[in-house]
Protein backbone atom coordinates (compact mmCIF):
# COMPACT_ATOMS: atom_id res chain seq x y z
CA UNK A 1 0.00 0.00 0.00
CA UNK A 2 1.34 3.44 -0.95
CA UNK A 3 1.55 6.58 1.15
CA UNK A 4 -0.77 8.30 -1.34
CA UNK A 5 -3.51 5.81 -0.47
CA UNK A 6 -2.97 6.47 3.23
CA UNK A 7 -3.18 10.21 2.53
CA UNK A 8 -6.44 9.62 0.66
CA UNK A 9 -7.90 7.60 3.53
CA UNK A 10 -7.26 10.42 5.98
CA UNK A 11 -9.89 12.49 4.14
CA UNK A 12 -12.46 9.94 5.26
CA UNK A 13 -11.80 10.61 8.95
CA UNK A 14 -13.30 14.04 8.32
CA UNK A 15 -16.02 12.62 6.05
CA UNK A 16 -17.19 10.03 8.61
CA UNK A 17 -17.08 12.68 11.32
CA UNK A 18 -19.38 14.93 9.30
CA UNK A 19 -21.84 12.08 8.76
CA UNK A 20 -21.97 11.66 12.55
CA UNK A 21 -22.52 15.39 12.98
CA UNK A 22 -25.26 15.39 10.32
CA UNK A 23 -27.28 12.84 12.28
CA UNK A 24 -26.44 13.93 15.84
CA UNK A 25 -28.05 17.40 15.60
CA UNK A 26 -31.53 15.89 15.24
CA UNK A 27 -31.52 12.13 15.65
CA UNK A 28 -34.65 10.86 13.90
CA UNK A 29 -35.42 7.97 11.57
CA UNK A 30 -35.24 10.33 8.58
CA UNK A 31 -31.91 11.88 9.59
CA UNK A 32 -30.45 8.43 10.34
CA UNK A 33 -31.56 7.13 6.94
CA UNK A 34 -30.17 10.26 5.24
CA UNK A 35 -26.83 9.71 6.96
CA UNK A 36 -26.88 6.07 5.84
CA UNK A 37 -27.37 7.07 2.18
CA UNK A 38 -24.58 9.65 2.38
CA UNK A 39 -22.27 7.09 4.00
CA UNK A 40 -23.00 4.56 1.24
CA UNK A 41 -22.16 7.17 -1.42
CA UNK A 42 -18.92 8.00 0.42
CA UNK A 43 -18.05 4.32 0.62
CA UNK A 44 -18.28 3.95 -3.13
CA UNK A 45 -16.04 6.99 -3.60
CA UNK A 46 -13.53 5.16 -1.43
CA UNK A 47 -13.89 1.72 -2.96
CA UNK A 48 -13.46 2.77 -6.61
CA UNK A 49 -10.15 4.41 -5.72
CA UNK A 50 -9.23 1.17 -3.93
CA UNK A 51 -9.96 -0.77 -7.12
CA UNK A 52 -7.82 1.64 -9.14
CA UNK A 53 -4.90 1.40 -6.72
CA UNK A 54 -5.17 -2.40 -6.80
CA UNK A 55 -4.70 -2.35 -10.58
CA UNK A 56 -1.72 0.04 -10.68
CA UNK A 57 0.47 2.04 -8.33
CA UNK A 58 -1.31 5.36 -7.97
CA UNK A 59 1.82 7.16 -6.78
CA UNK A 60 3.64 6.84 -10.13
CA UNK A 61 3.53 9.01 -13.25
CA UNK A 62 0.59 11.38 -13.53
CA UNK A 63 -1.72 9.25 -11.38
CA UNK A 64 -0.87 11.20 -8.19
CA UNK A 65 -2.41 14.24 -9.90
CA UNK A 66 -5.65 12.30 -10.30
CA UNK A 67 -5.35 11.25 -6.65
CA UNK A 68 -4.88 14.80 -5.38
CA UNK A 69 -7.81 16.08 -7.47
CA UNK A 70 -10.07 13.28 -6.18
CA UNK A 71 -9.00 14.07 -2.61
CA UNK A 72 -9.92 17.72 -3.01
CA UNK A 73 -13.33 16.83 -4.46
CA UNK A 74 -14.05 14.28 -1.70
CA UNK A 75 -13.01 16.80 0.96
CA UNK A 76 -15.39 19.47 -0.36
CA UNK A 77 -18.08 16.79 -0.70
CA UNK A 78 -17.53 15.92 2.98
CA UNK A 79 -17.59 19.63 3.83
CA UNK A 80 -21.06 19.86 2.27
CA UNK A 81 -22.49 16.85 4.15
CA UNK A 82 -24.04 18.84 7.05
CA UNK A 83 -25.93 21.00 4.51
CA UNK A 84 -26.72 18.25 2.00
CA UNK A 85 -30.35 18.09 3.17
CA UNK A 86 -30.95 21.38 5.02
CA UNK A 87 -29.94 24.63 3.33
CA UNK A 88 -28.39 27.35 5.46
CA UNK A 89 -28.95 31.06 4.77
CA UNK A 90 -25.97 32.91 3.34
CA UNK A 91 -24.22 29.82 1.98
CA UNK A 92 -24.13 27.94 -1.29
CA UNK A 93 -26.78 25.22 -1.69
CA UNK A 94 -25.27 22.27 0.16
CA UNK A 95 -27.07 19.66 -1.94
CA UNK A 96 -25.78 21.26 -5.14
CA UNK A 97 -22.20 21.37 -3.86
CA UNK A 98 -22.49 17.74 -2.74
CA UNK A 99 -23.87 16.64 -6.12
CA UNK A 100 -21.26 18.54 -8.15
CA UNK A 101 -18.42 17.13 -6.04
CA UNK A 102 -19.78 13.59 -6.38
CA UNK A 103 -19.98 14.00 -10.15
CA UNK A 104 -16.40 15.34 -10.21
CA UNK A 105 -15.16 12.40 -8.14
CA UNK A 106 -16.79 9.87 -10.46
CA UNK A 107 -15.62 11.70 -13.59
CA UNK A 108 -12.04 11.80 -12.29
CA UNK A 109 -12.02 8.12 -11.37
CA UNK A 110 -13.48 7.16 -14.74
CA UNK A 111 -10.82 9.25 -16.49
CA UNK A 112 -8.10 7.60 -14.37
CA UNK A 113 -9.39 4.13 -15.28
CA UNK A 114 -9.50 5.00 -18.98
CA UNK A 115 -5.97 6.40 -18.73
CA UNK A 116 -4.75 3.14 -17.20
CA UNK A 117 -6.62 1.06 -19.76
CA UNK A 118 -5.19 3.20 -22.54
CA UNK A 119 -1.67 2.03 -21.66
CA UNK A 120 -2.57 -1.67 -21.62
CA UNK A 121 -4.62 -4.13 -23.62
CA UNK A 122 -8.20 -4.13 -22.40
CA UNK A 123 -11.45 -4.95 -24.15
CA UNK A 124 -13.97 -2.35 -25.22
CA UNK A 125 -16.49 -4.06 -22.89
CA UNK A 126 -14.35 -3.21 -19.88
CA UNK A 127 -14.11 0.43 -20.96
CA UNK A 128 -17.89 0.62 -21.24
CA UNK A 129 -18.17 -1.21 -17.91
CA UNK A 130 -16.17 1.45 -16.03
CA UNK A 131 -17.73 4.41 -17.88
CA UNK A 132 -21.50 4.03 -18.28
CA UNK A 133 -22.65 3.05 -14.74
CA UNK A 134 -20.65 5.79 -12.95
CA UNK A 135 -21.89 8.44 -15.37
CA UNK A 136 -25.49 7.25 -14.97
CA UNK A 137 -25.14 7.35 -11.17
CA UNK A 138 -23.62 10.85 -11.35
CA UNK A 139 -26.54 12.04 -13.50
CA UNK A 140 -29.02 10.63 -10.96
CA UNK A 141 -27.26 12.47 -8.12
CA UNK A 142 -27.36 15.67 -10.18
CA UNK A 143 -31.05 15.28 -11.05
CA UNK A 144 -31.79 14.78 -7.34
CA UNK A 145 -30.58 18.34 -6.76
CA UNK A 146 -32.20 20.08 -9.74
CA UNK A 147 -35.61 18.39 -9.96
CA UNK A 148 -36.96 19.34 -6.47
CA UNK A 149 -36.69 23.03 -7.40
CA UNK A 150 -39.84 22.67 -9.52
CA UNK A 151 -41.77 20.63 -6.98
CA UNK A 152 -43.38 21.20 -3.59
CA UNK A 153 -40.90 21.82 -0.79
CA UNK A 154 -42.49 19.04 1.30
CA UNK A 155 -41.31 16.45 -1.22
CA UNK A 156 -37.74 17.74 -1.62
CA UNK A 157 -36.09 15.38 0.86
CA UNK A 158 -38.01 12.30 -0.31
CA UNK A 159 -37.20 12.98 -3.97
CA UNK A 160 -33.54 13.64 -3.24
CA UNK A 161 -33.20 10.44 -1.23
CA UNK A 162 -35.05 8.50 -3.91
CA UNK A 163 -32.67 9.57 -6.69
CA UNK A 164 -29.62 9.04 -4.48
CA UNK A 165 -30.81 5.53 -3.66
CA UNK A 166 -31.25 4.89 -7.38
CA UNK A 167 -27.66 6.06 -7.90
CA UNK A 168 -26.52 3.65 -5.18
CA UNK A 169 -28.36 0.77 -6.85
CA UNK A 170 -26.57 1.53 -10.12
CA UNK A 171 -23.16 1.80 -8.42
CA UNK A 172 -23.44 -1.32 -6.29
CA UNK A 173 -25.09 -3.45 -8.98
CA UNK A 174 -21.90 -3.12 -11.01
CA UNK A 175 -20.23 -5.49 -8.58
CA UNK A 176 -22.60 -8.29 -9.59
CA UNK A 177 -21.20 -8.19 -13.14
CA UNK A 178 -17.52 -8.15 -12.14
CA UNK A 179 -16.89 -11.91 -12.61
CA UNK A 180 -18.35 -11.75 -16.12
CA UNK A 181 -16.22 -8.74 -17.09
CA UNK A 182 -13.05 -10.77 -16.44
CA UNK A 183 -12.03 -8.42 -13.66
CA UNK A 184 -9.31 -9.52 -11.30
CA UNK A 185 -7.85 -8.74 -7.89
CA UNK A 186 -4.22 -8.09 -8.78
CA UNK A 187 -3.04 -8.19 -5.15
CA UNK A 188 -5.11 -9.97 -2.51
CA UNK A 189 -2.80 -8.63 0.20
CA UNK A 190 -3.26 -5.05 -0.96
CA UNK A 191 -7.04 -5.43 -1.15
CA UNK A 192 -7.25 -6.83 2.38
CA UNK A 193 -4.83 -4.23 3.76
CA UNK A 194 -6.81 -1.35 2.25
CA UNK A 195 -10.01 -2.55 3.91
CA UNK A 196 -8.26 -3.17 7.22
CA UNK A 197 -6.96 0.39 7.15
CA UNK A 198 -10.36 1.93 6.45
CA UNK A 199 -11.78 0.04 9.44
CA UNK A 200 -8.98 1.60 11.52
CA UNK A 201 -9.85 4.99 10.03
CA UNK A 202 -13.49 4.54 11.09
CA UNK A 203 -12.42 3.50 14.60
CA UNK A 204 -10.23 6.62 14.71
CA UNK A 205 -13.28 8.70 13.78
CA UNK A 206 -15.10 7.09 16.72
CA UNK A 207 -12.30 8.23 19.03
CA UNK A 208 -12.57 11.79 17.68
CA UNK A 209 -16.38 11.77 18.02
CA UNK A 210 -15.97 10.63 21.61
CA UNK A 211 -13.55 13.49 22.30
CA UNK A 212 -15.69 16.14 20.62
CA UNK A 213 -19.00 14.81 21.95
CA UNK A 214 -19.84 17.32 24.67
CA UNK A 215 -17.99 20.31 23.22
CA UNK A 216 -14.88 19.65 25.25
CA UNK A 217 -13.39 23.10 24.67
CA UNK A 218 -16.51 25.12 25.38
CA UNK A 219 -16.43 25.46 29.15
CA UNK A 220 -17.07 21.80 29.89
CA UNK A 221 -16.66 20.88 33.56
CA UNK A 222 -14.12 18.06 33.80
CA UNK A 223 -16.03 15.83 36.20
CA UNK A 224 -15.37 12.24 37.21
CA UNK A 225 -18.37 11.19 35.14
CA UNK A 226 -16.82 12.65 31.99
CA UNK A 227 -13.50 10.94 32.70
CA UNK A 228 -15.10 7.56 33.43
CA UNK A 229 -17.30 7.81 30.32
CA UNK A 230 -14.26 8.68 28.20
CA UNK A 231 -12.33 5.67 29.49
CA UNK A 232 -15.33 3.38 28.94
CA UNK A 233 -15.70 4.77 25.41
CA UNK A 234 -12.08 3.96 24.60
CA UNK A 235 -12.55 0.51 26.13
CA UNK A 236 -15.55 -0.10 23.83
CA UNK A 237 -13.63 1.02 20.74
CA UNK A 238 -10.69 -1.18 21.80
CA UNK A 239 -13.04 -4.16 22.14
CA UNK A 240 -14.35 -3.54 18.62
CA UNK A 241 -10.77 -3.38 17.36
CA UNK A 242 -9.94 -6.69 19.06
CA UNK A 243 -13.03 -8.45 17.73
CA UNK A 244 -12.01 -7.64 14.16
CA UNK A 245 -8.22 -7.59 14.16
CA UNK A 246 -7.28 -10.36 16.57
CA UNK A 247 -7.97 -13.14 14.06
CA UNK A 248 -10.89 -12.27 11.76
CA UNK A 249 -9.11 -9.80 9.47
CA UNK A 250 -6.07 -12.07 9.06
CA UNK A 251 -8.18 -15.19 8.51
CA UNK A 252 -10.22 -13.56 5.76
CA UNK A 253 -7.08 -12.19 4.10
CA UNK A 254 -5.51 -15.65 4.13
CA UNK A 255 -8.69 -17.10 2.63
CA UNK A 256 -8.59 -14.48 -0.13
CA UNK A 257 -4.96 -15.40 -0.87
CA UNK A 258 -5.98 -19.06 -1.09
CA UNK A 259 -8.90 -18.40 -3.46
CA UNK A 260 -7.96 -18.63 -7.13
CA UNK A 261 -9.41 -17.95 -10.56
CA UNK A 262 -12.82 -16.31 -10.89
CA UNK A 263 -13.89 -17.31 -7.37
CA UNK A 264 -11.64 -14.58 -5.95
CA UNK A 265 -13.68 -11.71 -7.41
CA UNK A 266 -17.02 -12.68 -5.76
CA UNK A 267 -15.22 -13.21 -2.43
CA UNK A 268 -13.41 -9.86 -2.66
CA UNK A 269 -16.68 -8.17 -3.61
CA UNK A 270 -18.91 -9.76 -0.97
CA UNK A 271 -16.62 -10.07 2.07
CA UNK A 272 -14.88 -6.75 1.52
CA UNK A 273 -16.73 -4.23 -0.68
CA UNK A 274 -20.25 -5.08 0.49
CA UNK A 275 -19.90 -6.49 4.01
CA UNK A 276 -17.16 -4.10 5.11
CA UNK A 277 -19.64 -1.31 4.40
CA UNK A 278 -21.80 -2.79 7.17
CA UNK A 279 -18.76 -2.76 9.47
CA UNK A 280 -18.23 0.93 8.71
CA UNK A 281 -21.90 1.75 9.26
CA UNK A 282 -21.77 -0.06 12.59
CA UNK A 283 -18.70 1.87 13.69
CA UNK A 284 -20.13 5.24 12.63
CA UNK A 285 -23.39 4.47 14.45
CA UNK A 286 -21.38 3.51 17.54
CA UNK A 287 -19.44 6.77 17.24
CA UNK A 288 -22.75 8.63 17.11
CA UNK A 289 -23.92 6.83 20.22
CA UNK A 290 -20.70 7.60 22.09
CA UNK A 291 -20.94 11.25 21.10
CA UNK A 292 -24.50 11.50 22.45
CA UNK A 293 -23.77 9.49 25.61
CA UNK A 294 -20.82 11.68 26.56
CA UNK A 295 -22.93 14.76 25.92
CA UNK A 296 -25.59 13.47 28.30
CA UNK A 297 -22.98 12.46 30.88
CA UNK A 298 -21.53 15.99 30.78
CA UNK A 299 -24.92 17.62 31.46
CA UNK A 300 -25.32 19.16 34.95
CA UNK A 301 -28.30 16.95 35.71
CA UNK A 302 -27.82 13.33 34.69
CA UNK A 303 -30.92 11.48 33.49
CA UNK A 304 -31.32 8.08 31.81
CA UNK A 305 -30.10 8.23 28.21
CA UNK A 306 -32.64 8.96 25.52
CA UNK A 307 -33.95 5.94 23.62
CA UNK A 308 -32.46 7.14 20.28
CA UNK A 309 -29.06 7.43 21.99
CA UNK A 310 -29.24 3.86 23.29
CA UNK A 311 -30.42 2.55 19.92
CA UNK A 312 -27.55 4.30 18.11
CA UNK A 313 -24.95 2.97 20.56
CA UNK A 314 -26.25 -0.56 21.06
CA UNK A 315 -27.52 -0.87 17.48
CA UNK A 316 -24.16 0.22 16.05
CA UNK A 317 -22.29 -2.44 18.03
CA UNK A 318 -24.90 -5.08 17.14
CA UNK A 319 -24.60 -4.27 13.42
CA UNK A 320 -20.79 -4.42 13.69
CA UNK A 321 -21.01 -7.91 15.22
CA UNK A 322 -23.57 -9.06 12.64
CA UNK A 323 -21.29 -7.82 9.84
CA UNK A 324 -18.42 -9.82 11.34
CA UNK A 325 -20.60 -12.92 11.48
CA UNK A 326 -21.71 -12.35 7.86
CA UNK A 327 -18.07 -12.06 6.75
CA UNK A 328 -17.28 -15.38 8.45
CA UNK A 329 -20.35 -17.01 6.87
CA UNK A 330 -19.48 -15.72 3.38
CA UNK A 331 -15.79 -16.61 3.61
CA UNK A 332 -15.81 -19.91 5.50
CA UNK A 333 -19.42 -21.07 5.09
CA UNK A 334 -19.97 -21.36 8.83
CA UNK A 335 -21.83 -19.42 11.51
CA UNK A 336 -20.20 -17.57 14.37
CA UNK A 337 -22.55 -18.39 17.27
CA UNK A 338 -20.78 -16.16 19.82
CA UNK A 339 -21.49 -13.07 17.68
CA UNK A 340 -25.11 -14.01 17.14
CA UNK A 341 -25.77 -14.76 20.81
CA UNK A 342 -24.16 -11.43 21.77
CA UNK A 343 -26.31 -9.55 19.25
CA UNK A 344 -29.46 -11.07 20.79
CA UNK A 345 -28.22 -10.14 24.27
CA UNK A 346 -27.52 -6.55 23.18
CA UNK A 347 -31.02 -6.33 21.72
CA UNK A 348 -32.51 -7.52 25.01
CA UNK A 349 -30.48 -4.94 26.95
CA UNK A 350 -31.68 -1.90 24.97
CA UNK A 351 -34.80 -1.35 27.08
CA UNK A 352 -33.05 -1.76 30.48
CA UNK A 353 -30.21 0.50 29.28
CA UNK A 354 -32.68 3.32 28.62
CA UNK A 355 -33.74 3.26 32.30
CA UNK A 356 -30.33 3.54 33.96
CA UNK A 357 -27.74 6.31 33.93
CA UNK A 358 -25.68 6.86 30.75
CA UNK A 359 -22.57 5.56 32.53
CA UNK A 360 -24.27 2.27 33.41
CA UNK A 361 -25.64 1.95 29.88
CA UNK A 362 -22.19 2.43 28.39
CA UNK A 363 -20.48 0.30 31.02
CA UNK A 364 -22.87 -2.59 30.47
CA UNK A 365 -22.13 -2.58 26.73
CA UNK A 366 -18.39 -2.54 27.42
CA UNK A 367 -18.74 -5.57 29.69
CA UNK A 368 -20.70 -7.46 27.03
CA UNK A 369 -18.16 -6.71 24.27
CA UNK A 370 -15.17 -7.43 26.50
CA UNK A 371 -16.72 -10.76 27.50
CA UNK A 372 -17.23 -11.65 23.84
CA UNK A 373 -13.60 -10.76 23.09
CA UNK A 374 -12.44 -13.05 25.91
CA UNK A 375 -14.70 -15.89 24.76
CA UNK A 376 -13.36 -15.67 21.20
CA UNK A 377 -9.81 -15.42 22.50
CA UNK A 378 -10.00 -18.70 24.40
CA UNK A 379 -12.25 -20.72 22.09
CA UNK A 380 -11.09 -22.19 18.80
CA UNK A 381 -7.52 -22.21 20.10
CA UNK A 382 -6.20 -24.44 17.32
CA UNK A 383 -7.65 -22.27 14.55
CA UNK A 384 -6.36 -19.12 16.23
CA UNK A 385 -2.88 -20.62 16.60
CA UNK A 386 -2.87 -21.63 12.93
CA UNK A 387 -3.90 -18.14 11.79
CA UNK A 388 -1.33 -16.44 14.02
CA UNK A 389 1.42 -18.83 12.90
CA UNK A 390 0.71 -18.21 9.21
CA UNK A 391 0.65 -14.48 9.87
CA UNK A 392 4.00 -14.62 11.70
CA UNK A 393 5.67 -16.79 9.03
CA UNK A 394 4.48 -14.43 6.29
CA UNK A 395 5.88 -11.41 8.14
CA UNK A 396 9.22 -13.14 8.63
CA UNK A 397 9.38 -14.18 4.98
CA UNK A 398 8.58 -10.64 3.79
CA UNK A 399 11.14 -9.09 6.13
CA UNK A 400 13.79 -11.57 4.97
CA UNK A 401 13.04 -10.92 1.29
CA UNK A 402 13.25 -7.15 1.82
CA UNK A 403 16.47 -7.45 3.81
CA UNK A 404 18.05 -9.65 1.12
CA UNK A 405 17.08 -7.23 -1.62
CA UNK A 406 18.45 -4.25 0.29
CA UNK A 407 21.67 -6.12 1.04
CA UNK A 408 22.32 -6.67 -2.66
CA UNK A 409 20.98 -3.43 -4.15
CA UNK A 410 21.49 -0.65 -1.59
N, C-alpha and C positions, 0 to 999 in steps of 0.2 A: 504494500500500500504506500502511495506517495504522500509527501507532505502537502501537496496541493489538495488532495482529497480530504486530509485532516482539516485543512484551512476551510474547505467548503463545508464540512460538517459543523464547524463552529457556528456558522450562520444559523443552524437549526436550533442551537440553544436558545437564541433570541426568538426564533419563530415559535418554538414550543411554548416558551414563556408567554408570548403574546396570545396564543390560543387559550392558555390558562386564564390570563387576564380578561379576555373576551367573555368567558363564561362566568368568572367569579363575580363580576359586578352585579349581575342579576341572574342567579342560578335558577333557571326554569327548564322545562322539557324542551322548549323551542331553542333557547340559547345553547343548551347542551348538544342538541342535534346540529345546530349551526356550527358549533365548534368541531363536532365530529366530521362534518363535510369539509370544513377548511383543513383539518388535520389530514384527511385522506388526499386532498389535492396537494398539500405540502409533501406528503409521503411519495406521491408519484414524481414530483419534482426531484426528490432525492434519489429515487430508485432508477430513473432513466440515466442520471449522471453516473450511478453505480454501474449500470450496464455498459455505458460508454467506456468507463475506466477499466472495466474488465476485459474489453476488447483490445484496447491500446493504452499505453502510458500517456496520461493526460498532462504530464509535466514536460513533454518534449515538443519541439517545433513550435507551431502556432497554436496548438491546443490549449496551452495555459491562457491565451487571450480569450478563447471561448469560455474557459473556466472562470476567469475574473469577471467577464460580462454576465455570466449566469449567476454568479455570486451577488453581484450588484442588484440584478433584477429580483432575485429571491429575497434579498434583504429589504428592498423597498416593498415587495409583496408582503413580507412579514410586518413591516412598519404599518401597512394599511389594514392589517387584520382587525384591530379594535374598532375600525370604522367601516368594515366591510358590509355591515348590515344596518348600522345606525349612522346617518350623516351628522356631522358636527358643523355648526355655523362657523363661517370664516375659514373653512378649509376646503381643499379639493374633495370631490366626491370619492369617498373611500372605496366604494364598490367598483368605480371606474378605474381607479389606480390599481386595485387588486386585479381586475380583469386584464388590463393592459400589461401588467407585469407578468401575469401567468402566460399570456400570449407570447410575450417576448422570450420567456424562459423556454417554452416549447419550440418556438421558432429557432432559437439558438441551438438547442439540443438537436433538432432535426438537421440544421445546417452542419453541425459538428459530425453527426453520423454520416451524412452524405459526403463530407470532406474525407472521412476515414474510408468510406466505401469507394471513393474515387481513386484512392491510391492502391486498391487491391481488387481482386476479381470477386465480384458479388453479382448475383442475379438481379434482374430488373424487379422481380417479385419482392426481394428483400428491400429494395429502395422504396417501392410503393408501401410496403409493410411499415416502414419507419416514418413515412411522410403523411399518408392520408389520415390515419386515426388521430395523431396528435393535432393536425390542423383542424379536423372536425371537432375535437374536444375544445380547442381554443376558440373556435367560432361559437360553440354553445355557451362558453363562459362569457364571451363578449355579448351575445344576444341577451343573456341573463341580466346584463347591466342596462342595455339600451331599451329593450321591450317594455319594462315596467313604467317607463316615462309616459307612455300613452295609455296606461291603465289606471284603475283605482288604486289609491295609496294603500288600502287595506290588503291588497293582493300582492304587493311588491315583494315581501319576504318569501311568500309561498312560491311565487313564480321564479324568483332568483334561486331558491334552493332546488326547485324542480329542474331547472336547466343545468345547475351545477351537478346534480345527481346524474343527469343524463351524460354529462361530460365524464364523470367518474366511470359510468358503465362502459363508455367507449374506451377509456384508457385501460381499465382493468380487464376488459374482455380481450384485449390484444394478447394477454398472457396465455389464453387458452389456445391460440393459434401458433405459439412459439415452436412446439415440436414439429409442426408441419412446415414451418418456414426454414427448417434446417439450421436453427439457431444453436449456439453452443455456449457453454460456460468455459471460457478459456482457462481460468484459474479457479479451482474450487476453493483453495486456501484464501485467495483474495476476496472471493464472494462472501465466504463465511466471516472473514475478518472485518469487512465493511459493515456487515449487519451487527456483529458484536460491538463495533465501535458506536454505531448509532444508538444501540441500547444503552451504552455507557453515557452517551450524550443526553439521552432522555432522563437517565437517572441523575445526571448533573443538573438538568433543568429542575428536577424535583428538589434538589438541595437548594437551589437558588430561590425557588418558590417558597420553600420553608423559611428561608432567611428573610425574604421580603414580605412574608404574609401579613404581619400586623403593622407594616410601616415602621420598620425598626429604627429609622433615623428621624422620626417625626414626634419626638417627645415621649417615646414608649417607656413606661416604667419597667425596669429590669427586675422582675419579680422571680421568686423561686418557681412559680408555675410556668413562666415563659422558658426558664432554663430547663426544667424537667421536660416540658413539651418538645423543646428543640432536641434534646438528647434522645427522646423516644422517637422523634421523627427521623433522625439519623439512623437509629437502630432499625426502624422499619425499612428504610431505603437499603441499608446494609443487608437485611434479610432477603430483600428482593434480588439484590446483586448475587448473593450466595445461591439462591434457588435457581438462578439461570447459569451462572458462570462456574459453579463448582464442578459439575460434570455435563450438564445438558448441552451447553454451547459446544464443548469439545466433542461430545459424542455425535452430535448432528454433523459437525464439520467432518469428522472421520467417516461417517456414513456417506456424505457427499463425495469425498475422495474415492470411496470404494464403489460408487455408482458409475457405470460406464454407459457409453452410447447415448441413445435418445432418452433413456430413463433419467438421465441427470437433469435435463431441462425441467420436466414436471416436478421433480423433487426440489430443485432450486427455486422454482416459481412458488410452489405451495408452502414449503416449510420456511422459506425466507421472505419472498416478496409479499405474499398474502398474510401468512400467520404472524410474521414479525410486526406487521401493522397492528394486529391486535395487542401484541406486547406493548407497543408504543402507546396505543390508546389507553391501555391499562395504567401505564406509568404516568401519563399526563393527567388522567383522572385522579390517580393517587396524589399527584402533586397539587391538584386543585383541592382535594380534601385536606391535605396537610396545611395548605395556605389558609383555608377557612377555619380549621381547628385552632391553629395558632392565633388567628385573629380573635376568636372567641375566648381563648385562654387569656389573652392579653387584656380583655375588657375588664373594667373595674368590678363589675358584678358578674360572677360566673354562673351561668345557667346551663342546663343540659344542651348539648349541641343540636342544632336544627336538623330535621330529618334529611333535607337535601345535602347537608354537609356529611352526615353519616353515610348516605347512599353513595356520594362521590368517593369518599375514602374507602369504605368497605367494598363497594362495587368495583372500584379501580383495581384493588388487590385481587378480588375474585376473578375479574377478567384476565388479569396477568397470569394467574394460576391456570385458568382454563386454556389460555393460549399456549402455555407450556405443555399442558397435557395434550392439546391438539397437535403440537409439533412432534411429540413423542409418538402419538398414534399414526401420524402421516409418515414419519421416518422409519419407525420400527414395527409398525402394525401391532402395537400393544397399548393397553390402557395404563395410566399412571394413577392407581387408586388413591394414593396419599393426597394428590392434588384435588381429586374429585371430592373426597371426604372433607377436606379442608374448605373447599368452596361451599359445600352444603352447610358446614358449621358456621362459616362467615355469614351466610344468608340468614341463618337462625339467630345470629347475634345482632343483626341490624336493629331490631326493635328494642331489645334491652339496652343497646348502646345509646339510643336516643333518649334514654331516661336516666342516664348517669352523667357525671361531669365530663367535659371534653378530655381531660387527662385520663380518666378511667376508660373512656371509649378508645382513645389512641393506645393506651397501655395494653388493653385487652387484645387489640389487633396485633400488636408487637409480639405478645406472648404466643398467639396462635401461629404467626409466621415463623417465629424462632423455633417453636416446637416442630413445625413441619421441616425446617432446615435440619434439625437434629435427627429427626426420623429418617430423612433421606440420606443423611450422612452415614448412618449406622445400619442401614438396610441395603441390600444389594451390594455387599462388600466386594464380592469377586468382580462384578461388572465395573464398579468404581475403580478398583485396582487396575483392571485391564485398560480402562480409558486413560487413567493417570500415567500408566507405564508407557502407553503408546505416545501420549503427549510429551513425556520426558525424553523418550528416545528420538522423537522427531526434532525436538529442540536441540538435543546434543548433536544430531546429524547435521542440522542446518548450521550450527555454530562451527562445527568442524570443517564443513565445506567452505564457509566464509573465511575462516582462519587460513585454510590451505590456499585459497585463491589470493588472499592478501599477502601471504608469505611469498608467493611466486611472482606477483604482479606489482606490488607496492614497495 
